[in-house]
Amino acid sequence: MTDGPGATKGAVVITGASTGIGMACAFHMDSLGFRVFAGIRNEGDGRPLIEGSAGRITPLLIEVTDSASVAAAADLVARAAGGLGLSGLVNNAGIAVGGPLEFLPLSEIRKQFEVNVFGQIAVTQAFLPLLRQARGRIVNMSSIAGRVAFPYIGPYSASKYALEAISDALRIELLPWGISVSVIEPGDVATPIWNKSLAAAQKTRQDLPSQAADLYGPAFEAVTRTAGKAAASAFDPVHVVRAVEHALTAVNPKTRYLVGPGVRFRAILKKILPDRLFDQLIVRYIGLPGKPGV
């Protein structure tokens, strides 16, 4: 499927490529013949990308919440791509903040939005001139949580809801230049974000006031158990990678890609069921304390 290390079908930038979905996308687009600028935060993260590539992956230092870093990355790609521009931008970098909204520090919620929302906008703004040159495409990595808000990951769901709205607006704004904007909405993907998120949630829980444990203790335990089960049954990132490939290369890319077992069913239930009934389904699924019918 490749034309050799010297050949290229265009250039793509993928943020958050150190691990998980981003890394898998970088390797796949490289194998298809694209020149890949793989976004990383630390220089050491670039070695596995180079060693596993077919010769077309360039690690790209970029911190999406740092304007100087984003500008420097865009300048590097502009110089490397010359007048050819950018065929694709995959906004994949993201974090997950969890905990009860009543007690979560506003600084943590702001951090969630800085990375998952403002960071994505900043990167898109920086690379749009290059995308316009090549009539490239934008792929924003959302989640089923961008359609269905889950308790105790409220900030994460909110950030993905925001990304969905931004993608809808951007898709229309960029119509005059033929720049497609697609959203990927995966379910539970087997990536390191599970361990990172669980570890972060545990730290957040330890930092919360004792009153939080008194009020939400049983809920914490239920959510932890459910997250563990979800991580154990999470699906291979290859399914997300294929959706990204389609969004970047298909003649008629979709505006949204629901990816993973049961994801479409969850989205349909959310759409057709009354809110309070859907709430009770979530309560029972997770095993949360709740009063049916309230």
C-alpha positions, 0 to 999 in steps of 0.5 A, spaced: 500 500 500 506 504 500 510 507 494 516 507 498 519 512 503 520 517 498 513 518 495 507 522 499 500 523 497 500 529 501 501 531 508 497 530 515 498 533 522 496 529 527 496 531 534 496 527 541 500 522 537 505 519 542 500 513 544 493 510 543 489 513 537 493 518 535 499 513 534 495 508 531 493 514 526 500 516 524 502 509 523 496 508 518 497 514 514 504 513 513 503 506 511 498 509 506 503 514 503 502 520 507 507 524 510 505 525 517 507 530 522 505 526 529 504 531 534 508 529 541 509 533 547 516 530 549 522 529 544 523 522 547 516 520 545 518 521 537 523 515 537 517 509 537 514 513 532 520 514 527 522 506 529 515 504 527 514 508 521 515 507 513 520 513 513 514 518 512 513 520 520 516 526 522 515 527 530 512 534 531 513 538 538 506 541 540 503 543 546 496 545 544 495 549 550 501 554 548 500 559 543 508 559 542 508 552 541 502 551 536 505 557 532 512 554 532 509 547 529 505 551 524 511 554 521 515 548 521 510 544 517 509 550 512 517 550 511 517 542 510 511 542 506 513 548 501 507 550 497 503 544 497 500 545 503 496 540 508 492 535 506 489 533 513 489 535 520 487 530 525 485 534 532 486 528 537 490 531 543 485 530 549 485 529 556 479 527 561 477 530 567 472 526 572 469 527 579 463 530 582 461 537 579 459 539 586 466 539 588 471 539 582 476 545 582 474 550 577 481 550 575 481 542 573 474 544 569 478 550 565 484 545 564 479 540 561 477 545 556 483 548 555 486 542 552 480 539 549 476 545 546 481 551 546 487 547 544 483 544 538 481 551 536 488 554 536 491 548 532 485 549 527 487 556 526 494 555 526 494 550 520 488 553 516 492 557 511 496 550 509 489 546 509 486 552 504 492 551 500 491 544 499 483 544 500 485 539 506 480 536 511 479 537 518 478 531 523 476 532 530 476 527 535 470 527 539 467 521 543 460 518 544 460 522 550 459 528 545 452 526 544 451 522 551 453 526 557 455 521 563 455 522 570 462 524 574 465 525 567 461 532 566 467 536 564 469 531 559 462 530 556 461 538 556 468 539 552 466 534 547 459 537 546 463 543 545 467 540 540 461 538 536 458 544 536 465 548 534 465 542 528 458 544 526 460 551 525 466 550 522 464 545 517 459 551 514 464 557 515 469 553 511 464 551 505 467 556 500 474 553 500 472 546 500 475 544 506 471 538 509 470 537 517 468 531 520 467 528 527 469 521 530 465 519 535 468 513 538 465 508 544 470 505 549 477 504 545 483 500 548 488 506 549 492 508 555 487 514 556 483 509 561 489 508 566 491 515 565 484 517 567 483 512 572 489 515 575 487 522 575 480 521 578 484 517 584 488 523 585 482 528 584 478 524 589 484 524 594 484 531 593 477 533 594 474 535 601 472 529 606 465 531 605 465 529 598 467 522 600 461 522 605 456 524 599 459 521 593 463 515 596 458 509 593 458 513 587 465 513 586 465 505 587 460 504 582 463 508 577 470 505 578 467 498 577 464 500 571 470 504 568 474 497 569 469 493 566 469 498 560 476 498 559 477 490 559 472 490 554 474 496 550 475 495 542 481 495 538 483 502 535 483 500 528 476 501 527 477 508 529 483 509 524 479 506 519 474 512 520 479 517 520 482 514 514 475 515 510 474 522 513 481 524 510 481 520 503 473 518 501 470 522 495 464 524 500 466 524 507 461 523 513 460 529 517 460 524 523 462 517 524 460 513 530 465 508 532 464 501 536 460 496 539 453 499 541 455 506 540 449 507 535 444 504 539 446 509 545 446 515 541 439 512 538 436 511 545 439 518 547 435 521 542 428 518 542 427 516 550 425 522 555 431 525 559 429 522 566 428 515 563 434 515 560 437 518 566 435 511 570 438 507 564 445 510 566 443 509 573 442 502 573 447 501 568 453 504 572 449 502 579 449 509 582 444 510 588 438 514 585 431 514 586 427 511 580 422 516 577 425 523 581 
